[in-house]
């Protein structure tokens, strides 16, 4: 009877350790280069300001360029664009 309790405790301990390993792998796998990096297109949303219902202005960085985009209910407009010299290298 005692062996059954020890076996159950060992099994639960192994499950907890494996669960912690999976959580750590998912959280820190990219930083430690344990899993392949996802495809990166160099697209990053910097800031968005909502102006009203389905209307906003957004700043987006694409590789070495920065775009300011105005979005309305049915339209999309490029408001400004510039290149970032320090990110081009």
C-alpha positions in Angstrom: 0.0 0.0 0.0 2.9 2.4 0.8 4.5 1.7 -2.6 1.3 2.9 -4.3 1.4 6.2 -2.5 5.0 6.8 -3.4 4.3 5.9 -7.0 1.4 8.4 -7.1 3.5 11.1 -5.5 6.4 10.4 -8.0 4.0 10.6 -10.9 2.5 13.9 -9.7 5.9 15.3 -9.2 7.0 14.3 -12.7 3.8 15.9 -14.1 4.4 19.2 -12.2 8.1 19.3 -13.4 7.1 18.6 -17.0 4.4 21.3 -16.8 6.9 23.8 -15.5 9.3 22.9 -18.2 6.6 23.5 -20.9 5.7 26.9 -19.4 9.4 28.0 -19.3 10.0 26.7 -22.8 7.0 28.7 -24.2 7.9 31.8 -22.3 11.7 31.9 -22.8 12.2 29.8 -25.9 12.6 32.8 -28.2 15.1 34.5 -26.0 17.2 31.4 -25.6 16.9 30.5 -29.3 15.5 27.1 -28.3 12.8 27.2 -31.0 12.9 28.7 -34.5 12.1 32.4 -34.7 8.9 33.3 -36.4 8.9 35.0 -39.7 9.5 38.7 -39.1 8.5 41.2 -41.7 9.9 44.1 -39.8 6.4 45.5 -39.2 5.7 47.1 -35.8 2.9 49.3 -34.6 4.3 52.1 -32.5 1.3 54.1 -31.4 -2.4 54.5 -32.3 -4.7 57.4 -31.4 -8.4 56.8 -31.7 -10.3 59.8 -33.1 -13.8 58.5 -33.1 -16.0 55.6 -34.2 -13.8 53.5 -36.6 -11.4 56.4 -37.1 -7.8 56.5 -35.9 -4.3 57.6 -36.7 -1.5 55.0 -36.3 2.3 55.2 -36.5 3.9 52.1 -38.0 7.5 51.1 -38.5 8.5 48.9 -41.4 12.1 48.0 -41.4 13.9 51.4 -41.7 10.8 53.5 -42.6 8.1 55.1 -40.4 4.6 55.7 -41.7 1.8 57.7 -40.2 -1.5 56.3 -41.4 -5.0 57.7 -41.1 -7.8 55.2 -41.1 -11.4 56.0 -41.5 -14.5 53.8 -41.8 -14.0 53.2 -45.5 -10.7 54.8 -46.3 -6.9 54.6 -45.6 -4.5 57.5 -46.1 -0.8 57.9 -45.8 -0.3 61.1 -43.8 3.5 61.1 -43.5 6.5 59.0 -44.2 10.2 59.1 -43.4 13.3 56.9 -43.2 15.1 56.1 -40.0 18.8 56.4 -40.7 20.0 54.7 -37.6 17.9 51.6 -38.3 19.0 51.2 -41.9 22.3 49.6 -41.0 
